[in-house]
Amino acid sequence: MIRKFSWIFAIAIAAIQPFTAKAQVCTPDQNLTTPGFLPAKLPDGQVNAAYNVGITIKVFKDTEIVQSGQTVLATIDSMLLISILGLPAGLGYECLNSRCAFVPSTLSCVNIQGTPTQSGLFPLKIPVKVYAKVFGAVPITQPDTLRNFAINVKGGTANMINIDQQNMGLTIFPNPTNGSVVWVNSISQPKVVNITGAELNIPIQKDGNLYKLDISKIPSGVYFVTNRIQTTKLFVD
């Protein structure tokens, strides 16, 4: 009886308190009809100018994983976004779902907002945890890192790329890619070769230590980007 009374009392208090509506963090883009992300590329930002962009996410229903050396089908229950790493100073993020949880076949979103105070190209790393079941009932947790996005902030005096120091010799972003352009951070002009070692004739545009490679005309496959000192695989979907 005491427990029941306390619940009734709590509901009564909530009913008489004034209601303050909170603005929605972001609005999912209804144009996303298949699992994936929208937009495919984040718009550029400007130093000391407000930035506010929502990313719509639709999680796959299932995926293949390796379990005890065997590839099995896993049914996804949810995906938990842990963080967004690599954001320029002045930007943060907030999810539509307060736990940053995303469930299959349901549109949701995360908003990146603030006022950037750094210029440069900022590849983002988004660590997630995928909760799924195999064999219909056995729960598993699979960590992953999404590397689909980067933010290019213009203005200011700096021209830099925010990357891990151990990869300063040659870094490619995005990689893998299904787009038409990749950026390469390299100490010298890179070249792209196929698996036979033949160099590809593609447009390359230099911007400081960054090289913009136009890969729109090359077919899907595995390639190698090299600057004669270091070589890195490039995966084109």
Secondary structure, 3 states (H helix, E strand, C coil): CHHHHHHHHHHHHHHHCCCCCCCCCCCCCCCCCCCEEECCCCCCEECCCCEEEEEEEEECCEEEEEECCEEEEEEEEEEEECCCECCCCCEEEEECCCCCEECECCCEEEEEEECCCCCEEEECEEEEEEEEEECCCEEEEEEEEECCCEEEEECCCCCCECCCHHHCCEEEECCCECCCEEEEEECCCCEEECCCCCECCCCEEEECCEEEEECCCCCCEEEEEECCCCEEEEEEC
